[in-house]
């Protein structure tokens, strides 16, 4: 579903952000991509979603080399939730989603009201402008936007950011449901609980290199001491020497 070979990227002379990444993501997998700020995490996701060009190496999505693929056709099969929601703040949730729905083939578009109901969006805000929404409400609309076109491949950047605990549980449930329907998920997050509960495999990225890649359980077992099994966050710190927020 995703194949990355020797991926490099530079923001300028002596500013190489990625140093030859290699990884694959299988169909129907939830793959976690974890790293501290400045690690190359966001750069990688921007390349995979077609935002950044000028990279070295090869990237294939859905069996197509993205350098040669019809970008618009490829994007119709992909859903993206950005860390900072991209919504028209003068429009309501419903109007935002109906506008974005117009970019996709109608046979792929989900019912807007059903999506918002699934995401437990407050009904009395359906027609109020996004500018009046809390961060958690905006996150719900952004997730609805990401799911709107029934994507085969879903990119999620900090999906539970701004949500209360019950909202985070709901989002994890929805992500698992999407995977159950055959969607492949590429998850970038600072939240180790999300990564541990959701991901089939995780990659730890630091300074533009992959420091480790395995299942969360294998990584924890490989770093077990005589006393106890470490958390995934403790394993991450052992591999990288840094916490995710650093």
Beta strands, then each sheet from edge to edge (+ up, - down):
strand 1: 2-10
strand 2: 16-25
strand 3: 30-34
strand 4: 56-61
strand 5: 64-65
strand 6: 78-81
strand 7: 153-157
strand 8: 184-188
strand 9: 201-206
strand 10: 209-214
sheet 1: 2+ 1- 4+ 5-
sheet 2: 6+ 7+ 8+ 3+ 9+ 10-
end
